[in-house]
């Protein structure tokens, strides 16, 4: 799934659950069922990365983070909500780090294999639709609370 839906779901969890000690780990864990939902994200690229892949990734992350900053700016738990949103994308950051650095430590390889095997990847038409629906639901929850 793209980063923006993960970020928004994490932010919604951080908004709904006031205790960061619960919200942050739950946001991290939310990543895996979301990745199991049929989605399109362009796949898991391997180095060397094309410039367009890097730019799309930066745009996706920037858009999601900017949305969260705008929505949560001035809220009492702004930092906790942001931490929850970052926790929600951290499995992809871990995966990327393992791939880029070609890390061989067995626990990291187990994590990477698990993370890649749960992906519910499908074509872009329906896959972007499921990502958009996920993002809209999370956004509505974030705005409502």
Secondary structure as GFF3:
##gff-version 3
##sequence-region A 1 145
A	DSSP	alpha_helix	3	16	.	.	.	ID=ss1
A	DSSP	alpha_helix	20	36	.	.	.	ID=ss2
A	DSSP	alpha_helix	51	72	.	.	.	ID=ss3
A	DSSP	alpha_helix	78	101	.	.	.	ID=ss4
A	DSSP	alpha_helix	106	117	.	.	.	ID=ss5
A	DSSP	alpha_helix	124	144	.	.	.	ID=ss6
###
